[in-house]
Amino acid sequence: MGYRTIKFAWIPSTGQNWATFTAVRKEAARLWSWLVEHHADIRQQGGKWPSKADLQKEIKGLFPGLHSQSAQQIVADFCEAITSAESLRKKGDPFCYPNRKTLYRHVLFTNQAPRFRDGRMILPCGAAGYLSVYIPKGVILPGRLMEIRLDYGEVEIICEVPNEVRPIGPTIGIDLGVNTVMAATDGKKAIAISGREIKATIQLRNKQLAEIVSKQSKKTKRSRRHKRLQRAKYRVLKHAKNKVRDLCHKATRKVADAFPNAKAYVGEPFNDAGREMGRKQAQTVSSACNRKIINLLNYKLAACIEVEEAYSSQTCPVCGERSKHRRIYRCRCGYEASRDVAGCANIRTIGIEGSMRPGCCVPNAIQFVHPSKYPGPPPGSPGDTGHVARKQFREATGL
């Protein structure tokens, strides 16, 4: 069995819904903050962290503004974060326990909590009341409901769906990157998809957030102007998130169309590489949406298997020599191609044979594409010149 996530925008439409929505998010944040304090106290005293079942019993009745199962889900999320931090600590990697207290937090509902009535979901929120969430027309649950995540401006519904049996097509290798978000090859042809639009969207988002946070620091917290800037921050985050998600869908769709029902080997996400880079380069690498792309490829292709990709972009797929190059890989043996294409060819060999080897299949045709069409006339065309724009403005205004 697999899982499918459905997302749609939603905000309360009535005053009563707003009051319930605010109260339940505050209660969820209060529970999370309590868990953060409880965990810090136990660590300082050298005690043993209780199990998830013990914590769920301990909080029973302490947070009446939440449905009982919603409170249990928050405890489960916190325990999962603690387990993840512990595993990183044992490996010697950088880790951080949950230590942030918030005023609001998203709320989780299990499949037993909601009720469906006349195109709406009725979500119980304990003593806070009930939330009525309108489901947009055309949104159909693809399988058995498992979980609902309610956040500011967005609702996520996770459903369990049976795994589809698909005919397996060609075997391809995929190299994930930043400037080139994906490069894929089956040994004969290759496709490289530009990631500069995704990169520019993330950089613009970071710049706008820095400006908003700078202005917020000069305002009184929770004042009218502070809240106005907070709403602007939410708008910037939502716009960037939707645009990046759309571009990732379009990029993965181009790979799925170029290699239908392919079995893909993809390099593992490389966010740890940012530790050895400069500040700007590290921010670019850490903001890469590799995990999101892998999840999208996992259901658009027949299979998507992660493999170790160390030195795949520095090794010549023809002679096996290892050397560093910039965007174009030029080897002394005469092989010349984009570095991302060389990387995906080596990743394909690693997936098939277990390791890189010289003399593997290299593509003889490379196609460079953008995930989305350029919005408007091509740059430098007559329709893109300044005098044409001024002429259109004069005709529209009658000046």
Sequence and secondary structure as in RCSB ss.txt:
>XXXX:A:sequence
MGYRTIKFAWIPSTGQNWATFTAVRKEAARLWSWLVEHHADIRQQGGKWPSKADLQKEIKGLFPGLHSQSAQQIV
ADFCEAITSAESLRKKGDPFCYPNRKTLYRHVLFTNQAPRFRDGRMILPCGAAGYLSVYIPKGVILPGRLMEIRL
DYGEVEIICEVPNEVRPIGPTIGIDLGVNTVMAATDGKKAIAISGREIKATIQLRNKQLAEIVSKQSKKTKRSRR
HKRLQRAKYRVLKHAKNKVRDLCHKATRKVADAFPNAKAYVGEPFNDAGREMGRKQAQTVSSACNRKIINLLNYK
LAACIEVEEAYSSQTCPVCGERSKHRRIYRCRCGYEASRDVAGCANIRTIGIEGSMRPGCCVPNAIQFVHPSKYP
GPPPGSPGDTGHVARKQFREATGL
>XXXX:A:secstr
 EEEEEEEE    SHHHHHHHHHHHHHHHHHHHHHHHHHHHHHHHT     HHHHHHHTTTT TTS HHHHHHHH
HHHHHHHHHHHHHHHHT          S   EEEETTS EEETTEEEEE GGG EEEEE  TT    SEEEEEEE
ETTEEEEEEEE         EEEEEE SSEEEEEE SSEEEEEE HHHHHHHHHHHHHHHHHHHHHTTS TTSHH
HHHHHHHHHHHHHHHHHHHHHHHHHHHHHHHHHSTT EEEEE   GGGGGGS HHHHHHHHT  HHHHHHHHHHH
SSEEEEE  TTTTTB TTT  B   SSEEE TTS EEEHHHHHHHHHHHHHHHSS  TT    SEEEEE SS  S
SS TTSGGGSHHHHHHHHHHHHT 
